[in-house]
C-alpha cells in the first residue's frame, strides 16, 4: 500500500508546474498552468528540500570556510525562492480568496521554517567563526559584504540568544506572520 501512495505523490509532483523546469521563453513561470492547489504541495517540497540543504551545511564535518558555509547558504533554497516568488507575485497582483487563504497558511509555515534555521546555534557558530576571522580569509569586497550581511541577518534573527529568548523570538515571528496576512 505505501508504494501506491508514493506513486500517487510522485504523480501529483509530476503534474505540478511549480516543481518542473520551466520550458517557457526566458524560463518564465507558466502562469496559465499554475493553479492555487499547486502551491501548498510545492511549498511542502521546497521547505523539505531547503531544510535538507541547510542540515547538510550545519553538519558538514569540515572546518567552516566561505564556500562550504556562506556560498552554500546562498545557493540553498532555490526551489523555495522560485515557488515563493511566483506565489507572492500572484497574491499581490492577481489575488483571489483562495490564494489569500493559502497565504495565511504559508506565511505561518514560512516563519516556522525560517525560525529554526536562523536560530540554529551550530550554523551560527560556523558563520560567527568566519565573521571573527574575516580579516584573514582573503575575501573580495563582495564576499566580505555577503559575510557581513549573513552574520547580521542571523544575529538579528536571534541566533545568539539563549533558548528562552529564542522561543520568545520565534513566537513573535509567528505572530507577526499571522498578522501580516
Phi, psi and omega in degrees: 000317178301329179296322178295318179294320177297320179295320178295316179297319179293323178294317178298321178295319180293333180272354184269112182296339178288341182257010181250161170288138182269116182262035180263165176304130180061021180055039177283154180299138177278074188304329181292338181266341186276126179244154179308324182291350177281337189290310183300314176297325179292318176297318179303312179296318181295318177298316181295315179299314182294318178299321178293320179295317180292322177299321179297321178293313183299321184263012177298120184286347180281159178299141181296137171222175184301317183292313186277357178238294186289310179296318179298319177297317179299324182275347180282156174079024181299316179295319179298317178297318181297309183294315181296320180299313180296314183299308184288333172297315179293318180299321183276330186252337185212057187283164176209162177304324180295317178293322179295324176295316177297321180302318181295324178286316183293322180299317177294317179297322178299313179300317180289336176283313186283327182307307181293335177286308184287345178250012181288114184296322181292314179296316178297326176299320177296315181294316181296322177301314178295318181297318180294329183255017187302328181292339183257003186272348180066039183277150173287165177303323179293318178294320179298317179298316179297318177299314179300314181294320179295313179301312182298318180300313180292319180298313180292333179281352176106013183299331182268004183279163173285171186300319181295318179292324176297318179298316179297316180297317179297318178299317178297315179300317179294320179294317177298322178297319179294316181290330182293340180263000000 
